[in-house]
């Protein structure tokens, strides 16, 4: 089966500067793809090209086999787009705003009558259906933006910073909904600078830099490819007076008042070091709350990538 999303050698220039430069990317059907990169790397421009808001560019962009430039209506009929800043007519009620947008997306009236309340209920906004958009909080407006993208049940969801400005319960809810849409067969492409959220829901991550995909893959595969060092995490309920013995085991850094990390020398097996940490800490009079191998996360990976990029 061909990828649902195909970008080949995409180039976009603003005022003489190439924001996207030979960008190529494929996303298979049913995948959740997290799109990350430094500010100004071109993430939003990529998403706007897919959504049809940026129409002048070089290269090829296809969705479901349809070229977004030549087969515009077919391509964009497959896409639900949530921009970084959702603009609604502020004087409308939530119900009225969604009904108008659903009509523009080609959703028949009888389906709108079912889908709008169902989605409002899932997003915990049903009680706000008769409120005016101007009276909604920022988080509620953000949820409304995702609802309008889902109204026509698109095959591809394109989301620009969908979790921006949301409180933790709302972020968790939206992550649940992204997973639900994936289980229903929807492909999701989303950008975010909240890397822990990307890590929670993305099957694969692409790092955009200098206008092209610098690297992509599952987080575990990228961690392996980057050769990130192994670390042992040590959390103490009672710390001994002197922790100098940890320096014998690796490079030690303190993360919090009661938590330390020991970075192992390349090739050092972790199990003997964990055993030594436990043995030496107890012998020194310390009390251990938690100890074990720390898995590198997306924050570690991205920080390492940026460090290497600057070094080159």
N, C-alpha and C positions, 0 to 999 in steps of 0.2 A: 504494500500500500504506500503510495507516495506521501511525503510529509504534507500536513495540512497547510503549514506556513513555509514559504520558500522566499528568501531574499538572496539575490545574487548580485554581487559587485555594485551595491547601492552607494551612490555618492550624492551628497547634498552640500552645497556651498552657500554660506551666508556672508555677504559683504567681503568676498575674497577669501574667506576661511572655510576650509572643508570640515564641516561638523561630522559628517559621515564620509568615510573614505574607504571604498572597496569593502563595504560591509556585506558579509555572507552569513546566513543563518537558516537552519532548518528546524522546524518543531513538528514532531509527529502528532497524529491525532490522539487526543486523550491525555496529553502530558501537561503538567503544570511547570512552566518555565519561568524561573526568577531572573530578572534582568537587572544587573547592578553595575556600578561604575562610579568614578569620581563625578562631582558636579561639573556640568558642561560637557560631559563625554558624548552626548548625543542620544540618550535614552528616550527623552520625550519626543525628539524629532523622529526617531524610528517609529514610535507608537502613532504619531500623527500621520505619518506616511501610510501606515496600515489602515488607519481610520479614515483616510481620504481628506484630512485637513491640510496636508501638505501635498501638492500635486505635481510640483516641478522638481524632478530629481532624475539622476541617471541610474541605470541599472534596471533590474527586474524584480518585481514584488508580486507574488501570487498567493492567493488564499483559496484552498479547495480547488486548485488548478486554474483559477480565474485570475487574470492579470488585473491588478487594482487600477491600472490606468486605462486599459482597453475594454475590460469587462467590469466596469465600475459598479453597476447595479448588482450584478451577480456576486461579486466579491464582497461588497459591503452588506449585502443581505445576510451574509454568514457571520458578521461581526457585531458584537456588542461592545461599545467603547465607553469607558469611564475616564474622563479627563482629570487632570490633577486638581483643577478648580472647576467644580460643577456650577454652571449658570442656569438658573431657572427663573421664570417670570415671577417675581417676588409677590405680586398681588394675587396670584392663583392659590387655590388650596392644593394640598398634597394630592388629593384624589384627581382634581382637575388637571394639574400639571402632568401627572402620569398618564392620564387618559389621552391628553393631547399628544404626548410623545409616543405613546403606544400606537395611536392612529397614524402618526407620521412614519412609524416603523412598519406599517402595514398589518398590524394586529387587528383582526375583526372585532367589532364592538362586543359580541357575545363572549369572546375569549378575554377581552380586556376586563369585562365585568367579573370574570372568575380569577384571572391572574393577579390583578392589582390588589384585591384584599388578601389573597393567599400570600403574596410576597410581602405585603405590609405586615402581616401577622408573623411571618418567618423572621423578619427583621425587627420585630417588636416595635412597630410603628403604627399598628392599626388604630390605636387611640388618637393618633395625630392626623388621621386621614382628612379631617375637616379643618385643620389648622392652615393658616396661610404660610407659604414658604418663608416669607420674611420673618416669621415668628419662630422658626426652627433654630435649634442650636447648630453649631458647626458640625458636630458629629452626626446629628440627624440628617443634615443636608448631604453629608458624605454618604450615608447609607442610601439616601434617595437617589444619588448618582449611580450607585450599583444596581438598584432596583430598575431604573430606566434602561440600563444596559442589558438586563435580563428579560425584559418584557416580551421580546419576540423570540425567546429561547434560541439564542445564537449558538452556532457550532464553535465559535472562537470568542473568548472574552479577552479584551485588551484593556488592562487596568493600569493607570498611571498613578502611582503612590496611593493605592486604595486604602491604606491603613493610616495615612497621615492625619494627625490631629485627633485620633480616637483614643478614648480611655481603654484600659486593659480589658474590661468585659466586652466592649464593642469590638476590639481587635480580635479577641478570641472568637466572637460570634462570626465575624467576617471570614476568619480562617476556616471555621467549620463549614460555612456556606461555600467557600472555594472548593473544599474537599467534596462536598455534596455534589457540586456541579461537575466535578471531575468524574465522580462515580456514575453520574447520569450521562457521561460521554462527552462533556464539554472540554475543549482545550483552553488552557488559560496561559496568557502571557502577561506578566505584571512586573512593574518596576517598583523598587522600594529601597530606601536607605536604612530601614529598620532590619538589619541583617538577621536578627534572631527570628523574626517573622518569616523571612525568606526561607530560612533553614527549616522552619516548622512545616511548610507546605510545598516547597518546590521539589520536584523530582530531579530537576537538572538546573544548573545555574550557568549563566553566561556573564563574563566580565567584559564590559565594553571600555575601551580606552583608545584614545587617538583615532576615533572614528571607525574602529573595527573591533570584532570580537577577539580579545587577546587570548582567552581560553574558555572552555566550557566543559561541563560534565557533571556527574553527581558530586555532592560535597565530599563523600568518602573518596571518590576517585581523584578529585582535585587535591585533597589533603595528601594523598599518596604521591601524586605527580609532583607536588611542590616540595616533598621531602621535609615536611614540618617536623621539628624535633619532638621527641616524647617528653612528657612532663609527668611527674608524680605530684598529686595534690595532697597536702597535709593540713587538716583542720583540727585544732586542739581546744579542749575545754579548759585545760590547765597547761600552761607552757612552762617548761623547765627554765631555770635561771639563765642557762647558756645553751644556745642552739648551734654553736659552732660545729658540732659533729655533722650537721647536714652538709657543710661545705665540702666534706670528704666525699660526698655522694654525687655531686653535680653542682650546677650553677643555681644558687638559691635567690628567689625574689619573694618579698612579702606582698600579698595581694590585699589582705585586710588585716585588722589587728590580730585575728586568731587564725589566719590562713596563710600558708606558704606554698610555693611551687618549687620543685627541684627539677631543673632541665637536665636531661641525661645527655652524655656524650654520645654522638652517633654510633650506633651499633651496640650500645649497652643494653642487655636484656633488662626488662623492667621488674620481673618478679623478684630477683635477688635484692634489688634496691628497695622495693616495698618492704620486704622482710627485714632488711637492715634498718630502715626508718622506724618500723614498729619496735624492733629490739632496742635500738639506741634511745628512742624517745622514752620508752618505759623505764629503761635503766637510769635515765637522767631525772626521773620523777615526773615526767609529763603524763597527761591523760589525753588520749586520742578520741576525738569525736568522729573523724572520717579520714581515711587514707586510701589512695588508689590511683590508677592510671587516669590521667585527664585526657579525654578525647579532644583534639583540636576542633574548633567550630568555625563557622563562616567568618566571624569577626577576625579570628586569628589568620585565616586564609587571606582575607582581603587586606589586612594590615601587612602581611608578608608580601602580597602582590604589589601594593603601593610602594613598599620599601625597595623592592627589587626594581620596579619601574623607574623610581627616582635615581637609583644607583646607576642605571644604564643611560 
